[in-house]
Amino acid sequence: MKKKPESKKIQEDEEELSPEWKRELNRRLADLDNPVRYAVFSDIGGYGRWRLWLDVSSGNYGMSIEQATLFKREHVARAVAKACSDGRKNDLLIATITAKNGKRKVLKYGRPKG
């Protein structure tokens, strides 16, 4: 009669997560649920009368916020705005947006520097 080899459990399944790793996982999960995003726009004419929203995938601007590319991190949106506005007189601005239930709403418009 042959003996069946004993199944070995993976060591990872038996180990307890460290408190630091648990905190990091909880932070990442909370970050996923955060509806705040950032969009790049150009304030044509000044004073918010006419805004054009940057769509990075097409390289064009749209008239509606629904056409804007949303960024999870503000520093990434700022880097894209800086790269796209090099050599231009007017800098691109950043808007803080919430994206709940598929609808976009502007929380705060960026102000030009100066």
N, C-alpha and C positions, 0 to 999 in steps of 0.2 A: 504494500500500500504506500502510495506517494503522499508526502505531506505538501500541503499548499503553502507557498511562501506567505509569511505574514506581511500584511500591508503596512507600509510605513507612512505615518502621517507627516505631512509637510511641516517643517519646523515653524514656518511663518504663521500657520494657523494656531499654534499653541502659545505663541508669545503675546504678551499684553502690550498694548501701545503705550508709549511713554506719555506723560502729561504734556510735554512740549509738542509732540506730534498730534495729540488730540486737539490742542489749542489751534495748531496750524490748520488742521482739517476743518474745524469749526469756523475759522476765519475765512477759509476758501469757500465754504458753503454759503456763508453770509454774503460774501462778495458776489457769488453767482445770483443771489436773489435781489441784489441791489438794482433798482430800475434806472438809476441815474446814468446818463450817457452824455457825450460831448459831440458837438457838430461844428464844422468850420463854415463860416459865412462871410460874405462881403457886404458891407453896408454902402450901397451905391447911393450917392446923393446926400448922405449924412442924415443924422437924426432919425434913423430907423424907418424912413419912408419907403425904401425899396431894398429888400434883402435878397441876395442870391446865395443859395446853399450849395456847397461843394459836394459833388458826387465823384469820389475817387475812382471808382471802377470804370467810369466812362471818361473821366477827365474833364467833365463839363460842369456847368452850374445849372441848378434848377430853381424855379420860382417858388416851389413848395417845400416845406420842411420834410415832407414825405419822400422827397427825392434825395435828401442829404444822407451821406455816409455817417453812421454813428460810431463813435469810438468809446471803448470801455474806460480807457485811462486818459486823463486830461493831458499828461505830458506827451502822449502820442499824438493827440489832436493838435497840440501846440507845435510839435515838430513838423507835422504835415502842413500846417498853416504857414510856418516859416519857410519850408521848402517850396511851397507853391507861390509865395509872394515875393521871392527873391527878385530884386531888380525893379519892383513896382513901387509906385509912389505910395499907394494905400496898402497897409497891412491887412491880412485877413484876421477875422476875429473868431472867438470861441463862444458858443452858446451852451449853457448847461440845460439838458433836456431830460425829461422823464419819459420812459417808454412803457407804459402799463397797458395791458390788454390790447396791444397792437396799435394804440393811439399815441402820438407824440405830442408833448406839450412843453413849451419853453419855460424853464424856471427862471433863467437869468441870461440876459444878453451881455456879452463881453463889451468892455468899453475900450475905445482906442487909447493907446499910450500917448502921453504928451500933455 
